[in-house]
Amino acid sequence: MTTQQARVQIVDGPSKWDLMLALFDSSNASPRAVNFKIDAAGKPQSFVVFISSVEREDGSGESWNINGRTAGNQAVCVYFSTKNRCGSLSLEKRN
């Protein structure tokens, strides 16, 4: 089995407050999801992520590297700017 990553653009996403709640106000028994709006072939589509970690991408306090999972338990890596609420989302695909 080989793995590859599908990368899509985020056109709108959660606020800093929503990210904080997803990380600090949730547990394994009661996870809190965040919604990213992605560009799926020119159509905006909602994409739900359960966040497991957030890392500062730089010192601005506006750029983030996020790791999480989908409801189907697929690994997700996200680069996201809370300043403009855009970024990119990579989803592991298995062949």
Backbone torsions as a table, in degrees:
resi	resn	phi	psi	omega
1	MET	NA	132.0	177.2
2	THR	-107.4	155.1	176.5
3	THR	-121.7	147.9	174.1
4	GLN	-144.1	166.5	-179.0
5	GLN	-114.0	135.9	172.3
6	ALA	-100.7	127.9	-179.1
7	ARG	-113.3	131.6	177.6
8	VAL	-129.2	157.9	179.4
9	GLN	-87.4	137.7	173.6
10	ILE	-92.0	126.4	-179.1
11	VAL	-105.3	-13.1	175.6
12	ASP	-164.4	147.6	-177.9
13	GLY	-156.5	-170.8	-173.9
14	PRO	-72.5	160.2	174.4
15	SER	-79.1	170.6	174.8
16	LYS	-59.0	-39.5	-179.9
17	TRP	-60.7	-46.1	179.4
18	ASP	-63.7	-39.7	176.7
19	LEU	-63.3	-42.9	180.0
20	MET	-62.1	-45.5	179.5
21	LEU	-63.2	-39.9	179.7
22	ALA	-63.5	-31.9	-178.3
23	LEU	-87.5	-43.0	-171.9
24	PHE	-103.3	-17.4	-178.5
25	ASP	-115.0	47.8	177.1
26	SER	-150.3	169.2	177.7
27	SER	-145.8	173.9	177.6
28	ASN	-62.2	-35.2	-179.7
29	ALA	-76.2	-28.0	-177.8
30	SER	-137.7	72.0	-178.5
31	PRO	-71.7	151.5	177.4
32	ARG	-111.6	125.1	-177.1
33	ALA	-90.7	155.3	169.9
34	VAL	-121.2	151.5	-179.3
35	ASN	-109.3	129.7	171.4
36	PHE	-111.7	138.7	173.5
37	LYS	-97.2	119.9	-177.2
38	ILE	-109.0	159.3	176.2
39	ASP	-93.0	103.3	-179.9
40	ALA	-105.2	95.2	180.0
41	ALA	55.4	44.3	176.8
42	GLY	86.0	-2.1	178.8
43	LYS	-115.7	126.6	175.6
44	PRO	-65.7	136.7	-178.4
45	GLN	-141.2	141.0	179.6
46	SER	-77.2	139.3	179.5
47	PHE	-134.3	120.3	-175.4
48	VAL	-94.6	132.1	178.9
49	VAL	-130.1	137.0	171.5
50	PHE	-101.1	114.7	-171.3
51	ILE	-81.8	133.7	175.3
52	SER	-110.1	-26.7	176.8
53	SER	-156.7	151.8	176.5
54	VAL	-133.9	136.6	179.8
55	GLU	-132.2	139.6	174.4
56	ARG	-65.3	131.8	178.5
57	GLU	-82.6	-33.8	176.5
58	ASP	-148.2	-168.9	-177.2
59	GLY	-87.9	5.4	-174.6
60	SER	-74.4	-23.1	-174.0
61	GLY	76.0	13.0	-179.7
62	GLU	-125.5	-12.2	-177.1
63	SER	-114.7	131.5	-170.7
64	TRP	-135.1	143.8	167.5
65	ASN	-105.8	123.4	-173.0
66	ILE	-123.2	136.0	173.2
67	ASN	-117.0	143.3	179.4
68	GLY	-168.2	-163.6	-178.4
69	ARG	-140.0	154.8	173.3
70	THR	-86.0	173.5	175.5
71	ALA	-62.0	-26.8	176.9
72	GLY	-86.0	9.0	175.7
73	ASN	69.8	27.3	173.3
74	GLN	-87.1	141.1	178.5
75	ALA	-70.3	139.1	-180.0
76	VAL	-130.8	133.5	172.5
77	CYS	-118.3	133.5	-174.7
78	VAL	-130.0	135.0	162.5
79	TYR	-105.4	129.4	-174.5
80	PHE	-145.2	135.7	174.9
81	SER	-104.9	120.5	177.2
82	THR	-78.0	-13.0	177.8
83	LYS	-69.7	-48.0	-179.5
84	ASN	-112.4	0.9	178.0
85	ARG	56.6	37.8	177.3
86	CYS	-127.2	167.1	177.8
87	GLY	167.5	-150.2	178.5
88	SER	-141.1	152.7	-176.7
89	LEU	-129.7	128.1	177.9
90	SER	-113.0	129.4	-178.5
91	LEU	-119.3	127.7	179.2
92	GLU	-71.5	128.8	176.0
93	LYS	-112.4	138.2	177.4
94	ARG	-107.3	136.2	177.4
95	ASN	-108.1	NA	NA
